[in-house]
Amino acid sequence: MSVMTAASERTHVRRHLGAWLAAVLVALTCAALAAAAGAWLGWRTAGPLPTDAQAQQIAATLAPGAPVVVDARHDAVFGYEQDRPMTWLLGDDSYNGGHVDVTLAGAEPTRVRGGLQAGGWRVEADPTLGVSARKGEVAALVSPGGDAVTVEFGRTRPAPVRPLELAGWVAGVLAGWFVARRLLAAPPIAWAAGVAGLVLLLPGTVLTTGQIFAETSLPATITPPALWGDYAGFGVHLLSLAGAALCLLAAFTAAWPRTGGVRHPGAVALTSSVGSG
């Protein structure tokens, strides 16, 4: 009898632990998605990039007398720079923020940095990230190359972005806990599809969650990449699309009217745990 009791207790512990792990995974997945959505919403308030003429004018003040040439332009707030076949399915690592690249021929990095400081820009230098600056709604990155210096002008992060990221993350955790309880109480086909979807979304979840915390260590003059951009990278984008499709299938199946069915064993453990808390 004691052997049977011990085996029953071990089974209960495994179910209990599995339910909690599933709940944490669902909560973190929902949190990452909600934070990315919050960041996307905040970036809708971003202003336009400097025009080519404005970028040339700004660059000319950094190294007076140096020839100024606009090399590249990407106007999207964030988007793929490489228009390749199947990009929107497979993803691509060229998902970047908008920028205007201006080359100053014959200029030296120290001269350009001095020009930024003299022009009232907030300038910071990082051993890894290089020289960066910001002034108003314009950010700048200084990249030396041969006998020239390239200045990449971009947008600064709008003020609402960070609060919306964090609010989305917290709301996602709370919503994810509710979703986990619903998922574990759903028919087996629903929670199986849901778990498979969560696993496929895991790379994006990990990358997005990591970026949320990594942003705190960036210099104030650096514009962080798009938080939702972690789902757009090569390979991760396809996994995320498949994962989202499976999660939608799970939600649809769980919401389908039914008169009975088998609940996942962990549902009872998770529900009783939350209820007793």
C-alpha positions as CSV (number, residue, x, y, z in Angstrom):
1,M,0.0,0.0,0.0
2,S,2.8,2.4,0.9
3,V,4.5,1.7,-2.5
4,M,1.3,2.5,-4.3
5,T,0.9,5.7,-2.3
6,A,4.4,6.8,-3.0
7,A,3.9,6.1,-6.7
8,S,0.7,8.1,-6.7
9,E,2.4,11.0,-5.0
10,R,5.2,11.0,-7.5
11,T,2.7,11.1,-10.3
12,H,0.9,14.0,-8.7
13,V,4.2,15.9,-8.3
14,R,5.1,15.3,-12.0
15,R,1.7,16.5,-13.1
16,H,1.8,19.5,-10.8
17,L,5.3,20.5,-12.0
18,G,4.4,20.0,-15.6
19,A,1.3,22.2,-15.2
20,W,3.4,24.9,-13.7
21,L,6.1,24.7,-16.4
22,A,3.4,24.9,-19.1
23,A,1.9,27.9,-17.4
24,V,5.2,29.7,-17.2
25,L,5.9,29.0,-20.9
26,V,2.5,30.3,-21.9
27,A,2.9,33.4,-19.7
28,L,6.4,34.2,-21.1
29,T,5.2,33.7,-24.7
30,C,2.2,35.9,-24.3
31,A,4.4,38.5,-22.5
32,A,6.9,38.6,-25.3
33,L,4.2,38.9,-27.9
34,A,2.4,41.6,-26.0
35,A,5.6,43.6,-25.4
36,A,6.4,43.4,-29.1
37,A,2.9,44.7,-29.9
38,G,3.3,47.5,-27.4
39,A,6.6,48.5,-29.0
40,W,5.1,48.4,-32.5
41,L,2.2,50.7,-31.3
42,G,4.7,53.1,-29.7
43,W,6.7,53.4,-32.8
44,R,3.6,54.5,-34.8
45,T,4.3,58.0,-33.2
46,A,7.8,58.3,-34.8
47,G,8.4,61.2,-37.1
48,P,10.0,61.2,-40.6
49,L,13.7,60.8,-41.3
50,P,15.7,63.8,-42.5
51,T,15.4,64.4,-46.2
52,D,18.5,63.9,-48.3
53,A,19.1,67.6,-48.4
54,Q,18.7,67.9,-44.6
55,A,21.0,65.0,-44.0
56,Q,23.7,66.5,-46.3
57,Q,23.3,69.9,-44.5
58,I,23.7,68.3,-41.1
59,A,26.7,66.3,-42.2
60,A,28.4,69.3,-43.8
61,T,28.5,71.0,-40.4
62,L,30.3,68.1,-38.9
63,A,33.4,68.4,-41.2
64,P,33.2,71.7,-43.1
65,G,34.8,71.4,-46.5
66,A,34.6,67.7,-46.8
67,P,32.6,66.4,-49.9
68,V,29.2,65.0,-48.8
69,V,27.4,62.2,-50.6
70,V,24.2,60.4,-49.7
71,D,24.9,56.7,-50.1
72,A,21.8,54.9,-49.0
73,R,18.3,55.5,-47.7
74,H,15.7,53.3,-46.0
75,D,12.6,55.2,-45.1
76,A,10.5,52.6,-43.3
77,V,10.2,52.9,-39.6
78,F,11.4,49.3,-39.5
79,G,11.4,46.9,-42.4
80,Y,13.3,44.5,-44.6
81,E,16.0,46.2,-46.6
82,Q,16.6,43.2,-48.9
83,D,13.7,42.5,-51.2
84,R,14.3,38.8,-51.7
85,P,11.9,36.1,-52.8
86,M,10.2,34.4,-49.9
87,T,11.4,37.0,-47.4
88,W,7.9,37.5,-45.9
89,L,7.7,33.7,-45.3
90,L,11.2,32.8,-44.3
91,G,12.3,36.1,-42.8
92,D,15.6,37.9,-43.3
93,D,18.3,39.4,-41.1
94,S,18.0,42.8,-42.9
95,Y,15.0,43.9,-40.8
96,N,16.3,47.3,-39.8
97,G,15.2,50.7,-38.8
98,G,15.0,53.5,-41.3
99,H,18.2,55.5,-41.9
100,V,20.0,57.9,-44.3
101,D,23.7,57.1,-44.8
102,V,26.0,60.1,-45.7
103,T,29.7,59.8,-46.5
104,L,32.2,62.5,-45.7
105,A,35.2,62.0,-48.0
106,G,38.6,62.8,-46.4
107,A,37.1,63.4,-43.0
108,E,38.5,61.9,-39.8
109,P,36.4,60.3,-37.1
110,T,37.7,62.6,-34.4
111,R,36.9,65.6,-36.5
112,V,33.3,64.4,-37.0
113,R,32.9,63.6,-33.3
114,G,34.1,67.1,-32.5
115,G,31.6,68.5,-35.0
116,L,28.8,66.6,-33.3
117,Q,29.8,67.9,-29.9
118,A,30.1,71.5,-31.2
119,G,26.7,71.2,-32.8
120,G,25.0,70.4,-29.5
121,W,24.6,66.7,-30.1
122,R,24.7,64.3,-27.1
123,V,27.7,62.1,-28.0
124,E,28.8,58.8,-26.5
125,A,31.6,56.4,-27.5
126,D,31.4,52.7,-26.8
127,P,34.3,50.2,-27.5
128,T,31.9,47.9,-29.3
129,L,29.2,50.1,-30.7
130,G,31.4,53.0,-31.7
131,V,30.5,56.7,-31.6
132,S,26.8,57.5,-31.4
133,A,24.9,60.7,-31.0
134,R,21.4,62.1,-30.7
135,K,19.8,65.5,-31.1
136,G,16.1,66.0,-30.9
137,E,14.4,63.2,-32.9
138,V,17.5,62.4,-34.9
139,A,20.1,59.7,-34.0
140,A,23.6,59.3,-35.6
141,L,26.1,56.5,-35.8
142,V,29.7,57.3,-37.0
143,S,31.5,54.6,-38.9
144,P,35.0,55.2,-40.2
145,G,36.1,53.4,-43.4
146,G,39.3,54.0,-45.2
147,D,39.8,57.7,-46.0
148,A,36.2,58.6,-45.3
149,V,33.6,58.6,-42.6
150,T,30.0,57.4,-42.9
151,V,27.3,59.0,-40.7
152,E,24.1,57.0,-40.5
153,F,21.2,59.2,-39.5
154,G,18.1,57.5,-38.0
155,R,15.2,58.1,-35.7
156,T,15.4,58.2,-31.9
157,R,13.1,56.0,-30.0
158,P,9.7,57.7,-29.3
159,A,9.0,58.3,-25.6
160,P,5.9,56.0,-25.5
161,V,7.8,52.9,-26.8
162,R,9.5,51.8,-23.6
163,P,6.4,52.2,-21.3
164,L,4.2,50.4,-23.8
165,E,6.8,47.5,-24.0
166,L,6.8,47.1,-20.2
167,A,3.1,47.5,-19.9
168,G,2.6,44.9,-22.6
169,W,4.9,42.5,-21.0
170,V,3.1,42.7,-17.6
171,A,-0.3,42.4,-19.3
172,G,1.0,39.5,-21.3
173,V,2.1,37.6,-18.2
174,L,-1.3,38.0,-16.6
175,A,-3.2,37.1,-19.8
176,G,-0.8,34.1,-20.4
177,W,-1.7,32.7,-17.0
178,F,-5.4,32.7,-17.9
179,V,-4.6,31.2,-21.3
180,A,-2.6,28.5,-19.6
181,R,-5.5,27.5,-17.5
182,R,-7.8,27.4,-20.5
183,L,-5.3,25.5,-22.5
184,L,-4.8,22.8,-19.9
185,A,-8.6,22.4,-19.5
186,A,-9.0,22.0,-23.3
187,P,-9.4,18.8,-25.3
188,P,-6.1,16.9,-25.9
189,I,-5.9,18.0,-29.5
190,A,-6.1,21.6,-28.5
191,W,-3.4,21.5,-25.8
192,A,-1.2,19.4,-28.1
193,A,-1.5,22.0,-30.8
194,G,-0.9,24.8,-28.3
195,V,2.2,23.2,-26.8
196,A,3.6,22.6,-30.3
197,G,2.9,26.3,-31.2
198,L,4.6,27.5,-28.0
199,V,7.7,25.4,-28.8
200,L,7.9,26.9,-32.4
201,L,7.5,30.4,-30.9
202,L,10.2,29.7,-28.3
203,P,13.1,31.2,-30.3
204,G,11.3,34.5,-30.8
205,T,10.2,34.4,-27.2
206,V,13.7,34.0,-25.9
207,L,15.2,36.7,-28.2
208,T,12.4,39.2,-27.5
209,T,12.6,38.7,-23.7
210,G,16.4,39.0,-23.8
211,Q,16.2,42.3,-25.8
212,I,13.8,43.7,-23.3
213,F,16.4,43.4,-20.6
214,A,19.4,44.1,-22.9
215,E,18.0,47.5,-23.9
216,T,18.7,48.8,-20.4
217,S,22.4,48.5,-21.0
218,L,22.4,50.5,-24.3
219,P,23.8,54.0,-24.4
220,A,21.0,56.6,-24.5
221,T,22.2,57.7,-27.9
222,I,21.6,54.3,-29.4
223,T,18.2,53.5,-30.9
224,P,17.3,49.9,-30.0
225,P,16.2,47.6,-32.8
226,A,12.5,46.8,-33.2
227,L,11.3,44.6,-30.4
228,W,9.1,42.7,-32.8
229,G,12.0,42.4,-35.2
230,D,13.2,39.3,-33.3
231,Y,10.3,37.4,-34.9
232,A,11.4,38.6,-38.4
233,G,14.8,37.1,-38.6
234,F,15.7,34.4,-41.1
235,G,14.3,31.1,-40.0
236,V,12.7,32.5,-36.8
237,H,10.0,34.2,-38.9
238,L,8.9,30.9,-40.4
239,L,8.9,29.2,-37.0
240,S,6.9,32.0,-35.5
241,L,4.3,31.9,-38.3
242,A,3.9,28.2,-37.9
243,G,3.7,28.6,-34.1
244,A,1.1,31.3,-34.3
245,A,-1.0,29.2,-36.6
246,L,-0.9,26.3,-34.2
247,C,-1.8,28.5,-31.3
248,L,-4.8,29.9,-33.2
249,L,-5.8,26.3,-34.0
250,A,-5.6,25.5,-30.3
251,A,-7.6,28.5,-29.4
252,F,-10.3,27.7,-32.0
253,T,-10.5,24.0,-30.9
254,A,-10.6,25.0,-27.2
255,A,-13.5,27.4,-27.8
256,W,-15.5,24.9,-29.9
257,P,-18.7,23.9,-28.0
258,R,-18.5,20.5,-26.5
259,T,-20.5,18.4,-24.1
260,G,-17.6,16.6,-22.5
261,G,-14.1,15.5,-23.0
262,V,-10.9,14.6,-21.3
263,R,-9.0,17.4,-19.5
264,H,-5.3,17.5,-19.4
265,P,-4.2,16.0,-16.0
266,G,-2.2,19.1,-15.2
267,A,-5.3,21.3,-15.4
268,V,-6.6,20.1,-12.1
269,A,-3.3,20.7,-10.4
270,L,-2.9,24.2,-11.8
271,T,-6.5,25.2,-11.1
272,S,-6.3,23.9,-7.5
273,S,-3.0,25.7,-7.0
274,V,-4.2,29.0,-8.2
275,G,-7.5,28.6,-6.3
276,S,-5.7,27.9,-3.0
277,G,-3.4,30.9,-3.5
